[in-house]
Amino acid sequence: MHPVKIVYWQDEGKWLGYLLDYPDYWTQAETLEELKINLNDLFCDITKLHLS
């Protein structure tokens, strides 16, 4: 399994980001740590869909 690359930035006090391989799926959070957790959850959900 290869590393998952993410794109993230801060805008107006919120952290926004997406998975580089899945740019249509964005998430946001109050902190960078929370954003990384959300992105991990998003990755798990997306890859679960592809396995079904």
GIKAHU-V887935 format. One record per helix or strand of 2 or more residues. SS is the DSSP state (2 for helix, 1 for strand). FROM is the first residue (numbers start at 1). TO is the last residue. If there is no record, write none. Layout:
SS&FROM&TO + SS&FROM&TO
This chain:
1&6&11 + 1&14&19 + 1&22&29 + 2&32&51
